[in-house]
């Protein structure tokens, strides 16, 4: 999946059908629910940073399987070693 903007991330959350429950109550919209909206905004902010000229190159990689030029979040990068974090 190509790197999305924060707005695209939030719109994607609103468009996808999902069943989310919090404290025994069904959440209709995770983007506006007070207990979840802060996390949504934080991830949206990180998504926007991927498109920032100053830090975007550090947060994205060229997608190795893309037929046309595409970038994705660096978390999509395959591990380079077999070691576990902290080893």
MIKOLKE-809897 format. One record per residue: x, y, z of N, C-alpha, C in turn; residue number from 1; residue in one letter. Coordinates in nm, 3 decimals, always signed. Layout:
<recs>
+---------+---------+---------+---------+---------+---------+---------+---------+---------+-----+---+
|     n_u |     n_v |     n_w |    ca_u |    ca_v |    ca_w |     c_u |     c_v |     c_w |   k | r |
+---------+---------+---------+---------+---------+---------+---------+---------+---------+-----+---+
|       X |       Y |       Z |       X |       Y |       Z |       X |       Y |       Z | NUM | A |
...
+---------+---------+---------+---------+---------+---------+---------+---------+---------+-----+---+
</recs>
This chain:
<recs>
+---------+---------+---------+---------+---------+---------+---------+---------+---------+-----+---+
|     n_u |     n_v |     n_w |    ca_u |    ca_v |    ca_w |     c_u |     c_v |     c_w |   k | r |
+---------+---------+---------+---------+---------+---------+---------+---------+---------+-----+---+
|  +0.085 |  -0.117 |  +0.000 |  +0.000 |  +0.000 |  +0.000 |  +0.090 |  +0.124 |  +0.000 |   1 | X |
|  +0.064 |  +0.216 |  -0.089 |  +0.145 |  +0.339 |  -0.092 |  +0.125 |  +0.421 |  +0.035 |   2 | X |
|  +0.221 |  +0.505 |  +0.064 |  +0.212 |  +0.592 |  +0.180 |  +0.093 |  +0.686 |  +0.163 |   3 | X |
|  +0.006 |  +0.689 |  +0.263 |  -0.112 |  +0.775 |  +0.257 |  -0.091 |  +0.900 |  +0.339 |   4 | X |
|  -0.169 |  +1.002 |  +0.309 |  -0.168 |  +1.122 |  +0.390 |  -0.254 |  +1.096 |  +0.514 |   5 | X |
|  -0.246 |  +1.185 |  +0.612 |  -0.329 |  +1.173 |  +0.730 |  -0.477 |  +1.176 |  +0.697 |   6 | X |
|  -0.512 |  +1.261 |  +0.605 |  -0.653 |  +1.272 |  +0.565 |  -0.700 |  +1.140 |  +0.501 |   7 | X |
|  -0.616 |  +1.082 |  +0.415 |  -0.652 |  +0.955 |  +0.352 |  -0.666 |  +0.845 |  +0.457 |   8 | X |
|  -0.578 |  +0.846 |  +0.558 |  -0.586 |  +0.748 |  +0.665 |  -0.720 |  +0.759 |  +0.739 |   9 | X |
|  -0.756 |  +0.882 |  +0.777 |  -0.882 |  +0.904 |  +0.850 |  -1.002 |  +0.868 |  +0.764 |  10 | X |
|  -1.000 |  +0.908 |  +0.637 |  -1.110 |  +0.873 |  +0.547 |  -1.123 |  +0.722 |  +0.532 |  11 | X |
|  -1.008 |  +0.653 |  +0.526 |  -1.010 |  +0.507 |  +0.517 |  -1.074 |  +0.443 |  +0.639 |  12 | X |
|  -1.046 |  +0.497 |  +0.757 |  -1.108 |  +0.445 |  +0.879 |  -1.259 |  +0.465 |  +0.875 |  13 | X |
|  -1.303 |  +0.576 |  +0.823 |  -1.447 |  +0.605 |  +0.818 |  -1.519 |  +0.519 |  +0.713 |  14 | X |
|  -1.449 |  +0.488 |  +0.605 |  -1.512 |  +0.414 |  +0.495 |  -1.519 |  +0.263 |  +0.521 |  15 | X |
|  -1.424 |  +0.209 |  +0.594 |  -1.422 |  +0.065 |  +0.618 |  -1.525 |  +0.026 |  +0.722 |  16 | X |
|  -1.595 |  -0.083 |  +0.694 |  -1.692 |  -0.133 |  +0.790 |  -1.618 |  -0.215 |  +0.893 |  17 | X |
|  -1.638 |  -0.185 |  +1.017 |  -1.571 |  -0.257 |  +1.124 |  -1.660 |  -0.258 |  +1.247 |  18 | X |
|  -1.632 |  -0.348 |  +1.337 |  -1.705 |  -0.354 |  +1.463 |  -1.604 |  -0.332 |  +1.574 |  19 | X |
|  -1.615 |  -0.217 |  +1.639 |  -1.525 |  -0.180 |  +1.747 |  -1.608 |  -0.156 |  +1.873 |  20 | X |
|  -1.562 |  -0.215 |  +1.982 |  -1.628 |  -0.198 |  +2.111 |  -1.529 |  -0.139 |  +2.209 |  21 | X |
|  -1.575 |  -0.046 |  +2.290 |  -1.491 |  +0.015 |  +2.393 |  -1.573 |  +0.028 |  +2.520 |  22 | X |
|  -1.523 |  -0.032 |  +2.627 |  -1.591 |  -0.029 |  +2.757 |  -1.737 |  -0.074 |  +2.748 |  23 | X |
|  -1.760 |  -0.180 |  +2.670 |  -1.893 |  -0.238 |  +2.658 |  -1.988 |  -0.166 |  +2.565 |  24 | X |
|  -1.941 |  -0.064 |  +2.495 |  -2.028 |  +0.009 |  +2.402 |  -1.971 |  +0.006 |  +2.261 |  25 | X |
|  -2.059 |  -0.007 |  +2.164 |  -2.017 |  -0.009 |  +2.023 |  -1.975 |  +0.131 |  +1.981 |  26 | X |
|  -1.862 |  +0.140 |  +1.915 |  -1.810 |  +0.267 |  +1.866 |  -1.855 |  +0.283 |  +1.721 |  27 | X |
|  -1.929 |  +0.389 |  +1.693 |  -1.978 |  +0.412 |  +1.557 |  -1.870 |  +0.468 |  +1.467 |  28 | X |
|  -1.789 |  +0.558 |  +1.520 |  -1.685 |  +0.623 |  +1.439 |  -1.559 |  +0.637 |  +1.525 |  29 | X |
|  -1.457 |  +0.555 |  +1.496 |  -1.335 |  +0.558 |  +1.577 |  -1.260 |  +0.690 |  +1.564 |  30 | X |
|  -1.288 |  +0.765 |  +1.459 |  -1.216 |  +0.892 |  +1.437 |  -1.267 |  +1.004 |  +1.526 |  31 | X |
|  -1.386 |  +0.987 |  +1.582 |  -1.442 |  +1.092 |  +1.667 |  -1.466 |  +1.048 |  +1.811 |  32 | X |
|  -1.455 |  +0.919 |  +1.839 |  -1.478 |  +0.868 |  +1.973 |  -1.366 |  +0.920 |  +2.064 |  33 | X |
|  -1.400 |  +0.990 |  +2.175 |  -1.298 |  +1.054 |  +2.259 |  -1.184 |  +0.964 |  +2.306 |  34 | X |
|  -1.212 |  +0.839 |  +2.333 |  -1.108 |  +0.748 |  +2.379 |  -1.014 |  +0.699 |  +2.270 |  35 | X |
|  -1.051 |  +0.718 |  +2.144 |  -0.972 |  +0.669 |  +2.031 |  -0.923 |  +0.779 |  +1.938 |  36 | X |
|  -0.992 |  +0.893 |  +1.938 |  -0.963 |  +0.999 |  +1.841 |  -0.820 |  +1.053 |  +1.853 |  37 | X |
|  -0.766 |  +1.059 |  +1.973 |  -0.629 |  +1.108 |  +1.991 |  -0.528 |  +1.018 |  +1.922 |  38 | X |
|  -0.546 |  +0.887 |  +1.934 |  -0.459 |  +0.792 |  +1.867 |  -0.472 |  +0.800 |  +1.716 |  39 | X |
|  -0.595 |  +0.819 |  +1.670 |  -0.618 |  +0.835 |  +1.526 |  -0.544 |  +0.958 |  +1.475 |  40 | X |
|  -0.553 |  +1.069 |  +1.549 |  -0.484 |  +1.192 |  +1.506 |  -0.333 |  +1.175 |  +1.508 |  41 | X |
|  -0.281 |  +1.101 |  +1.607 |  -0.136 |  +1.078 |  +1.615 |  -0.087 |  +0.999 |  +1.493 |  42 | X |
|  -0.159 |  +0.895 |  +1.457 |  -0.119 |  +0.816 |  +1.340 |  -0.136 |  +0.898 |  +1.212 |  43 | X |
|  -0.242 |  +0.979 |  +1.205 |  -0.261 |  +1.065 |  +1.088 |  -0.146 |  +1.164 |  +1.074 |  44 | X |
|  -0.098 |  +1.214 |  +1.187 |  +0.015 |  +1.306 |  +1.186 |  +0.141 |  +1.238 |  +1.132 |  45 | X |
|  +0.164 |  +1.114 |  +1.174 |  +0.278 |  +1.037 |  +1.122 |  +0.262 |  +1.013 |  +0.972 |  46 | X |
|  +0.140 |  +0.987 |  +0.930 |  +0.116 |  +0.967 |  +0.787 |  +0.149 |  +1.094 |  +0.708 |  47 | X |
|  +0.112 |  +1.209 |  +0.762 |  +0.145 |  +1.335 |  +0.695 |  +0.296 |  +1.358 |  +0.690 |  48 | X |
|  +0.367 |  +1.315 |  +0.794 |  +0.512 |  +1.333 |  +0.796 |  +0.580 |  +1.257 |  +0.683 |  49 | X |
|  +0.520 |  +1.148 |  +0.637 |  +0.577 |  +1.071 |  +0.527 |  +0.584 |  +1.154 |  +0.399 |  50 | X |
|  +0.504 |  +1.259 |  +0.392 |  +0.498 |  +1.343 |  +0.272 |  +0.572 |  +1.475 |  +0.293 |  51 | X |
|  +0.633 |  +1.492 |  +0.410 |  +0.708 |  +1.612 |  +0.441 |  +0.845 |  +1.606 |  +0.374 |  52 | X |
|  +0.885 |  +1.714 |  +0.308 |  +1.013 |  +1.716 |  +0.235 |  +1.133 |  +1.694 |  +0.327 |  53 | X |
|  +1.123 |  +1.735 |  +0.453 |  +1.237 |  +1.723 |  +0.545 |  +1.257 |  +1.581 |  +0.599 |  54 | X |
|  +1.151 |  +1.512 |  +0.631 |  +1.165 |  +1.381 |  +0.696 |  +1.104 |  +1.266 |  +0.617 |  55 | X |
|  +1.033 |  +1.295 |  +0.512 |  +0.964 |  +1.191 |  +0.437 |  +1.055 |  +1.082 |  +0.385 |  56 | X |
|  +1.174 |  +1.116 |  +0.339 |  +1.266 |  +1.015 |  +0.284 |  +1.313 |  +0.919 |  +0.392 |  57 | X |
|  +1.319 |  +0.964 |  +0.516 |  +1.360 |  +0.876 |  +0.626 |  +1.248 |  +0.783 |  +0.670 |  58 | X |
|  +1.125 |  +0.820 |  +0.640 |  +1.010 |  +0.743 |  +0.686 |  +0.953 |  +0.651 |  +0.580 |  59 | X |
|  +1.001 |  +0.660 |  +0.457 |  +0.946 |  +0.580 |  +0.349 |  +1.057 |  +0.506 |  +0.274 |  60 | X |
|  +1.016 |  +0.404 |  +0.202 |  +1.108 |  +0.331 |  +0.114 |  +1.040 |  +0.312 |  -0.021 |  61 | X |
|  +1.117 |  +0.291 |  -0.125 |  +1.059 |  +0.256 |  -0.253 |  +1.004 |  +0.115 |  -0.242 |  62 | X |
|  +0.883 |  +0.095 |  -0.289 |  +0.821 |  -0.036 |  -0.278 |  +0.888 |  -0.131 |  -0.376 |  63 | X |
|  +0.944 |  -0.241 |  -0.328 |  +1.020 |  -0.330 |  -0.415 |  +0.937 |  -0.404 |  -0.519 |  64 | X |
|  +0.807 |  -0.416 |  -0.500 |  +0.723 |  -0.491 |  -0.593 |  +0.639 |  -0.401 |  -0.683 |  65 | X |
|  +0.656 |  -0.270 |  -0.669 |  +0.573 |  -0.177 |  -0.746 |  +0.612 |  -0.177 |  -0.893 |  66 | X |
|  +0.512 |  -0.181 |  -0.979 |  +0.534 |  -0.174 |  -1.123 |  +0.566 |  -0.030 |  -1.162 |  67 | X |
|  +0.496 |  +0.063 |  -1.098 |  +0.525 |  +0.205 |  -1.118 |  +0.584 |  +0.259 |  -0.988 |  68 | X |
|  +0.649 |  +0.373 |  -0.997 |  +0.713 |  +0.429 |  -0.878 |  +0.612 |  +0.446 |  -0.765 |  69 | X |
|  +0.645 |  +0.392 |  -0.651 |  +0.556 |  +0.400 |  -0.535 |  +0.641 |  +0.395 |  -0.409 |  70 | X |
|  +0.598 |  +0.466 |  -0.307 |  +0.666 |  +0.459 |  -0.179 |  +0.569 |  +0.407 |  -0.075 |  71 | X |
|  +0.624 |  +0.342 |  +0.026 |  +0.542 |  +0.292 |  +0.135 |  +0.615 |  +0.321 |  +0.265 |  72 | X |
|  +0.546 |  +0.306 |  +0.376 |  +0.604 |  +0.333 |  +0.506 |  +0.720 |  +0.238 |  +0.530 |  73 | X |
|  +0.823 |  +0.286 |  +0.595 |  +0.943 |  +0.205 |  +0.617 |  +0.917 |  +0.081 |  +0.703 |  74 | X |
|  +0.805 |  +0.075 |  +0.773 |  +0.773 |  -0.045 |  +0.850 |  +0.746 |  -0.164 |  +0.758 |  75 | X |
|  +0.728 |  -0.137 |  +0.629 |  +0.707 |  -0.245 |  +0.531 |  +0.838 |  -0.312 |  +0.491 |  76 | X |
|  +0.949 |  -0.254 |  +0.533 |  +1.080 |  -0.307 |  +0.497 |  +1.101 |  -0.443 |  +0.563 |  77 | X |
|  +1.156 |  -0.536 |  +0.486 |  +1.187 |  -0.669 |  +0.539 |  +1.303 |  -0.660 |  +0.637 |  78 | X |
|  +1.301 |  -0.740 |  +0.742 |  +1.412 |  -0.739 |  +0.838 |  +1.543 |  -0.775 |  +0.768 |  79 | X |
|  +1.651 |  -0.716 |  +0.814 |  +1.782 |  -0.743 |  +0.755 |  +1.860 |  -0.848 |  +0.832 |  80 | X |
|  +1.817 |  -0.878 |  +0.954 |  +1.884 |  -0.978 |  +1.036 |  +1.779 |  -1.067 |  +1.101 |  81 | X |
|  +1.825 |  -1.174 |  +1.161 |  +1.735 |  -1.264 |  +1.234 |  +1.729 |  -1.229 |  +1.382 |  82 | X |
|  +1.804 |  -1.129 |  +1.425 |  +1.807 |  -1.096 |  +1.567 |  +1.678 |  -1.029 |  +1.611 |  83 | X |
|  +1.650 |  -1.043 |  +1.738 |  +1.533 |  -0.981 |  +1.797 |  +1.573 |  -0.845 |  +1.851 |  84 | X |
|  +1.478 |  -0.750 |  +1.862 |  +1.510 |  -0.621 |  +1.920 |  +1.576 |  -0.637 |  +2.058 |  85 | X |
|  +1.679 |  -0.560 |  +2.082 |  +1.747 |  -0.563 |  +2.211 |  +1.861 |  -0.662 |  +2.219 |  86 | X |
|  +1.878 |  -0.742 |  +2.115 |  +1.989 |  -0.840 |  +2.116 |  +2.116 |  -0.777 |  +2.067 |  87 | X |
+---------+---------+---------+---------+---------+---------+---------+---------+---------+-----+---+
</recs>
